[in-house]
Amino acid sequence: MSQAVLERRSELLKKNIQQLLIQDNQHGISRQENMFLQQMIKELHQTSHEMNGHK
């Protein structure tokens, strides 16, 4: 993937993770939402790793 695509993906993942964390802190999240959150964190880590490899 291009650097621009990786950066955009990273931004979207961070935004979605932030929204879920806020929801979790305020009201709690379901087990399914928690699994989704964990998957997004893994994807963010992988995206970050890929971005660092492109530099």
C-alpha positions, 0 to 999 in steps of 0.5 A: 500500500502507498504511504498516503493510504497507510496514513489515511487508514491509520487516521480512520483506525485511531478515530474509530478506536477513540470513539469506542474507548469513549463509549466504553468509559461512559457506558461500557461496550458489548463483548462484540464491540470489545472484540472489534476494538481489539481487532482495530488496535491490532490493525493499527499496530500492523499499519504503523509497522507497515508505515515505518517500513515504507520510510 
